Amino acid sequence: MDVRKVNLAEKFAEFEEQWSPKIAGEVNESYVKLVKFRGDFVWHRHEDEDEMFLVVKGRFTMRFRDRDVVLEENEFLIVPKGMEHCPAATEEAHVVLFEPKTTLNTGDVRNERTRDVLDRI
């Protein structure tokens, strides 16, 4: 059994891509993903999966159809399954995602930002 600690700053330094989640670990049937946000993502939903977004560096806005929620460093938000949402960041934000392994980053939408296969870091 492999037990290792993960330094988030070091892992985020390993990549530059925006909106391209990287697998940093696994917990049961979920992935711990690292992603950098800048700009607007795509409106989407996940019919069967909840998602947790934890801001490590920077800030971003989670847009919902009825309101916006601004997340600062050291804050997290859980988006319940089935809820349409759209992350957006004016400056680069470093975000940790906790979500089931089956979660597609663009949910019910397929476009140039869809990542069927994720890199491990």
Sequence and secondary structure as in RCSB ss.txt:
>XXXX:A:sequence
MDVRKVNLAEKFAEFEEQWSPKIAGEVNESYVKLVKFRGDFVWHRHEDEDEMFLVVKGRFTMRFRDRDVVLEENE
FLIVPKGMEHCPAATEEAHVVLFEPKTTLNTGDVRNERTRDVLDRI
>XXXX:A:secstr
       HHHHHTT   BS  EEEEEETTEEEEEEEEEEE   B  SS  EEEEEEES EEEE SS EEEE TT 
EEEE TT  BEEEEEEEEEEEEEEETT  TTTT  STT  SS EE 
